[in-house]
Amino acid sequence: MTPIKSSMATHADYDMKTGALTVKFKNGSTHLYRDVPAHVGESLMGAQSFGSSFNKNVAGHYIGEKI
């Protein structure tokens, strides 16, 4: 996973082929979000504020599975 600068997460990865978004949160848990569209995943990974983008575009829209 890619290290990120965020107050909510330490690492994240987005796989365009599968639409899988994996996020490791600062509390140590890692969650997998499936079927995330490319425009959402790419926007999130390139966002100036990962947390704001995640809360606006992922949280509440995609179910995270703890892995």
C-alpha positions as CSV (number, residue, x, y, z in Angstrom):
1,M,0.0,0.0,0.0
2,T,1.0,3.6,-0.6
3,P,1.8,5.7,2.5
4,I,-0.4,8.8,2.6
5,K,-0.5,12.0,4.7
6,S,-3.8,12.1,6.4
7,S,-5.2,12.6,9.9
8,M,-7.4,9.5,9.5
9,A,-5.3,6.9,7.5
10,T,-1.7,5.9,7.1
11,H,-1.8,3.9,3.8
12,A,-4.2,3.4,0.9
13,D,-4.3,1.6,-2.4
14,Y,-6.7,1.6,-5.3
15,D,-6.8,-1.1,-8.0
16,M,-8.4,0.2,-11.2
17,K,-8.8,-3.3,-12.6
18,T,-10.9,-4.6,-9.8
19,G,-12.3,-1.4,-8.3
20,A,-10.9,-2.4,-4.9
21,L,-9.9,0.4,-2.5
22,T,-7.9,-0.7,0.6
23,V,-7.4,1.8,3.4
24,K,-5.3,1.3,6.6
25,F,-6.6,3.6,9.2
26,K,-4.6,5.2,12.0
27,N,-6.4,3.0,14.6
28,G,-4.6,0.0,12.9
29,S,-7.6,-1.4,11.2
30,T,-7.6,-2.1,7.4
31,H,-10.8,-2.0,5.3
32,L,-11.5,-3.1,1.8
33,Y,-14.1,-1.3,-0.3
34,R,-15.2,-3.1,-3.4
35,D,-16.6,-1.9,-6.7
36,V,-15.3,1.7,-6.3
37,P,-15.5,3.4,-9.7
38,A,-12.2,4.5,-11.2
39,H,-13.1,8.2,-11.0
40,V,-13.7,7.9,-7.3
41,G,-10.6,5.9,-6.6
42,E,-8.3,8.0,-8.7
43,S,-9.7,11.2,-7.2
44,L,-9.3,9.9,-3.7
45,M,-5.7,8.8,-4.2
46,G,-4.8,12.2,-5.7
47,A,-6.8,14.4,-3.3
48,Q,-5.1,17.1,-1.3
49,S,-7.1,16.0,1.7
50,F,-7.5,12.2,1.7
51,G,-9.9,12.4,4.8
52,S,-12.2,15.0,3.3
53,S,-12.4,13.2,0.0
54,F,-12.9,9.8,1.7
55,N,-15.7,11.1,3.8
56,K,-17.4,12.8,0.9
57,N,-17.0,10.1,-1.8
58,V,-16.5,6.7,-0.1
59,A,-18.0,6.7,3.5
60,G,-21.7,6.0,3.3
61,H,-21.5,5.1,-0.4
62,Y,-19.5,1.9,-0.2
63,I,-19.4,-0.8,2.5
64,G,-16.0,-1.4,4.0
65,E,-15.0,-4.9,4.9
66,K,-12.5,-5.2,7.7
67,I,-9.6,-7.4,6.6
